[in-house]
Amino acid sequence: MAKSRREFLKGGAALAASAVTMRRARGLVGAGAAAPHPAAAAPEFKQFEYADVQLLDGPMLDQFRQNHALFLGLNEDSLLKPFRQLAGMPAPGEDMGGWYSPSSKFDPPKNMTGYVPGHTFGQYMSGLSRAYAVTGDKPTQQKVQRLVSGFASTVTPKFYDGYCLPAYTFDKTNCGLIDAHQFAKDPTALAVLNKATDAVLPWLPEKALDRREMAARPHPNVAYTWDESYTLPENFYLAYQRGAGARFRQLAQRFLQDDTYFNALAENQNVLPGQHAYSHVNAFCSAMQCYLVDGSEKHLRAARNGFDFVREQSFATGGWGPDESFRHPGTDEIANALAKSHNSFETPCGAYGHFKIARYLMRVTGESTYGDGMDAILYNTILGARPIRPDGVSFYYADYNRDAKKVDYEQKWPCCSGTFPQLTADYGISSYLRSQKGIAVNLYVPSKITWRQGHAHVSMTQETRYPDVGETSLSLKMDRSERFLLSLRVPEWSGPDTAVMVNGKKSDVKIEPGTWAEIDRTWKDGDRVELSLDMPLRLVPLDGGHPNLIALVRGPVALFAIEPGERKMTRENLLAAERVGTSADWQVKTDQGMVSMKSYPAITTETYRLYQEV
Ligand SMILES: [Zn+2]
């Protein structure tokens, strides 16, 4: 018998979450280990289908459409060219270049041209398959099906001969094929996956290996030590569940990174420092699939504890992993990394990984604070990413150095060009979750969701200018009245004036920051709910050891100082920041004049600073 969310929260999850919060409040972030998590009950939430949620006009819909159009328009011969070349087949079409096309210039780590030919092909197919599931656009489905059949004729073990990262690229290929099957209804994709799996198996290690283990083995060059066999289980488990065959479950189990990662994390030991950031967050999704498919409580504990360690060493933006690696808590490592480097957060990949693991953990635990992190990542990182250009020039790192700039990555078609279209296609399913008794609104974004509740067909339209303002309205269309629970995420930072109105009257629903406001009533056609989130300004230190390196944050939005130069700000200056008219920009008055403050998406070419020394 599944415990209710309330009982579950009482049972310790809420305590663990608030322990993190309390340490943050006390400025001890990163100074200690998270409280261990208890075993979980049955999943609290389910994911909606892609077609159930439609984004309405806003920056998220813009990004989704941009990525959809770009990948729909890409030349198919160019996309297939590396596979044809490495299989010794005729390979017409232009080279895409950058990481994507084989090149004799490849000389890691100095020259990354030709690094991982064809690596993102599967992610582009995945992004298009999900975009088809969202839109029902036939040309998108047809393109996916042509790519699957074009790819099928190239499959050979020869592709991986002399290939630095076979697991890395195959994992994305796997994802593309299972998404082509599941979302683009390609009838051949699982057969192609079986063939592609036969082709890669001789090149995979006997078990998941981390970088240290790979470095201890013979390797022709350093890039061979960067393969990510530990991310394979998630898509192997999904392949198994989608009908690819029993061997995919066994392969998933074989590549669980238990020895060096999950066993320790399950015991609440922080083994993240030194590990590659995005891929090790992505690996938590493998642990979650192991829990969901094989029922392994150990792997659930590993994912929860591990993600808590990530949250504890996150920036005020929600991003993490400067120079793509995790650091030792309670040291100067993060501050030093920010001083030296401009590669502060691997944005599209990091945001994609963060959304994915947060959705898994939210589904299983029901905890709303995972959504707070998605909220921050959305408005402070990915919505400020520059669009991928048709020639493959892409955004990669967000910069939190004291003299920061927004720049594109030096190589075309990097990893981040693969995760970006997947993430934007997932915006809708990330915004709402299906609960046992109704629906939970996770993200406040202009959108419309349609579902069946009991005997009623319900559609709910969400209108909002959040996070510029704290107000969001939800209006219901129903073909008959029905009782259900409408849960609204109340972020941990919400102030005391947060309120919910139902049909114009203040509701007495319990509002507790860091939980869900749950409205349980019989809903009828035309009902309207208004949420007003109180978004006070607050100061967030870099970490426990650096209480004087402060970011100004309002609601989910970190405010960056624009061209601050040497002007000094105090805590009082920052907390007295004022909005410029009705715009989304703010300004801080200092003894040396005004400093303009902007959100990350509003920054274009200016020099900016996230952390102010006070
Ligand atoms: Zn990336």
Residues whose N, C-alpha, C, O or C-beta is under 5 A from the ligand:
A	BS01	ZN	E346 C349 C415 C416
